[in-house]
């Protein structure tokens, strides 16, 4: 059973989605890219 951290709904904006897509695209194919992607995502 997965524990729920928050009950607040999250709705991203089109601008945030576009920035996240750019981050993912820029790191695609690099080894160990998950953590850098998550760090950059926190800034968006």
Buried (B, 14 or more C-beta within 10 A) or exposed (E): EEEEEEEEEEEEEEEEEEBBEEBEEEBEEEEEBEEEBEEBEEEB
